[in-house]
Amino acid sequence: MTNSRMNPKVDEFLSKAKKWQEEFEKLRMIILDCQLTEEFKWMHPCYTFEKKNIVLIHGFKEYCALLFHKGALLKDTHGILIQQTENVQAARQIRFTNVQEIVEMETILKAYIYEAIEVEKSGLEVNFKKNTEFKIPEEFQNKFDEIPALKTAFEALTPGRQRAYILYFSEPKQSKTRESRVEKYMQQILGGKGLND
């Protein structure tokens, strides 16, 4: 069963999937039915509409999920979208623990995917919280004062990258740990790179 829209990298990803293989296959068929383009990004099957990311398939230990890149803009009539953590602003997941759930939800899933395509067509954007609403940890601020170039480099990063660093640096309870995280990533920030680049 090949489909001109199938991406060989996704075939490879699925053939190697130790867990959720059947679930991934089923999700893939449902998504391809919705006429999206299959790509492989961030090591996951990703589906796009006119080069815009619509939905991504990924697996975790306890569940596999369909991730809507702009899920926050969907109406979620069935109340099934999950915000992974409170810091995730745009994306939402629908989680599954077995293939049966996916089969039973096929119609709903397609409706959500079509709605996500409409959101993209309409040009709607998620209103991200401004980074000023995220507090820069003191240890990071101190480095800014010591090394003005660091502050300049940080401010030149995209808002998403800035946010990722701020959240990552703020996580540890102990100042020592926060400081060592900042130390560890200084070169990366100075190099204009994000946390996961």
Buried (B, 14 or more C-beta within 10 A) or exposed (E): EEEEEBBEBBBEBBEEBEEBBBBBBBBBEBBBEBEBBBBBEEEBBBBBBEEBBBBBBBBEEEBBBBBBBBBBBBEBEEEBBBBBEEEBBBBBBBBBEEBEBBEEBBEEBBBBBEBBBEBBEEEEEBEEEEBEEBEBBEBBEEBBEEBEEBBEBBEEBEEBBBBBBBBBBBEBEEEEEBBEBBEEBBEBBBEEBBBEE
